[in-house]
Amino acid sequence: MAKITLTPLAEEDREQFILDNQRAFKFGAMEEFGKRDDHFEEDGEIISRKTIEESIDGGVAYRIREDGRIAGGLVLKIDEKTQHNHLDLLFVSPQAHSKGIGTAAWKEVERIYPETKVWETCTPYFETRNIHFYVNKCGFHIVEFFSSHHPDPNDPEFSEGCGGEENDGGGMFRFKKQMH
């Protein structure tokens, strides 16, 4: 069995992290919709460079490694005071899908942050692989669906974050995992 570890994102790896993240998100959309996909934020990307950079700058970024080799990445927002933490981004390289890497990486996050009371995350409505992963593999529950009929109150522009109408107005699922 491969050993999955998380290592802090090195500044010199930041650009590759962004490109790898965009490639993984694009792969998911292509898998779901095919080449006619119109669910892109900017420049043919599902997730914009700006969104990823803001996430990295406002959080704690890690590389997911399989036996030392880069297999993906994730970004967390940790609230030391409330311990209500947020998973901003999690991606596994497409060639490493369905090998248990994402699940092992999530278990490592929970091990590293045992004081967390609640984890939250969001994913676009069309990312069925992500929905399956969060609910069936990681133990999250869907607690809300943001759309034009129910906008995210924390996102007044309703264009990024959990409100995420950047993906054609289809909306975003919000997930929560209560710990201890």
TAKAVEN-V154843 format. One record per backbone hydrogen bond with DSSP energy under -1.0 kcal/mol. CO is the residue of the C=O (numbers start at 1). NH is the residue of the N-H. If there is no record, write none. Layout:
CO;NH, CO;NH
//
This chain:
3;67, 5;65, 7;63, 10;13, 11;14, 13;17, 14;18, 15;19, 16;20, 17;21, 18;22, 19;23, 20;24, 21;25, 22;26, 23;27, 24;28, 25;29, 26;30, 27;31, 28;32, 29;33, 30;34, 34;37, 42;45, 45;41, 45;42, 48;52, 49;53, 50;54, 51;55, 52;56, 53;57, 54;58, 56;59, 60;76, 61;9, 62;74, 63;7, 64;71, 64;72, 65;5, 66;69, 69;66, 71;93, 72;64, 73;91, 74;62, 75;88, 75;89, 76;60, 77;86, 79;83, 83;117, 83;118, 85;120, 86;77, 89;75, 91;73, 93;96, 94;97, 100;104, 101;105, 102;106, 103;107, 104;108, 105;109, 106;110, 107;111, 108;112, 109;113, 113;116, 117;179, 118;85, 119;177, 120;87, 121;175, 123;173, 124;127, 126;128, 127;131, 128;132, 129;133, 130;134, 131;135, 132;136, 133;137, 133;138, 134;140, 141;176, 144;174, 146;172, 150;147, 152;155, 155;158, 165;169, 171;125, 172;146, 173;123, 174;143, 174;144, 175;121, 176;141, 177;119
//
